[in-house]
Each structure stands twice: as C-alpha cells, then as structure tokens.
Amino acid sequence: MADSVYKVIELIGTSSESWEKAAASAVSRAGETLRDLRVAEVVQLDLQLDAQGKVEAYRAKLKVSFKFEGS
C-alpha cells in the first residue's frame, strides 16, 4: 500500500433545525468541491441566539480530512 497524505480543514455548518443537520450541511457542501473526503470530526457545538434568547441557528464546527493530491 502506498503512503498517503491527508489535509485537514475546519468548517462550520449551520441549521435552523439541529446540530446533526448543521454538521451534515457542512460535509455535504465540502463534498461539492473536495474529493476523497475521509473523516469529519465534530469539535464544537454552539447556538446562535436572538435578542430574546431564543435559538436562531444550531452551529457545528468540524475538522474534515481529505486525501492530499500534490504534484
């Protein structure tokens, strides 16, 4: 098996419904422009609140790795 190198980037996905959908949104969008996605690790979850303290959005910060294709 040949050695491989992977690049890791951070993404933040948002959803008005759930953290799960926020994470899935980030991975889905990344998959549109990046190839060979390997692992997505949720590293932080938080909420965006309105002036009355009600939840406006769920946010999920992820570290996503993909195979690095260098020259």
Stockholm file with secondary structure:
# STOCKHOLM 1.0

chainA/1-71         MADSVYKVIELIGTSSESWEKAAASAVSRAGETLRDLRVAEVVQLDLQLDAQGKVEAYRAKLKVSFKFEGS
#=GR chainA/1-71 SS CCCCCEEEEEEEEEESSCHHHHHHHHHHHHHTTCSSEEEEEEEEEEEEECTTSCEEEEEEEEEEEEECCCC
#=GC SS_cons        CCCCCEEEEEEEEEESSCHHHHHHHHHHHHHTTCSSEEEEEEEEEEEEECTTSCEEEEEEEEEEEEECCCC
//
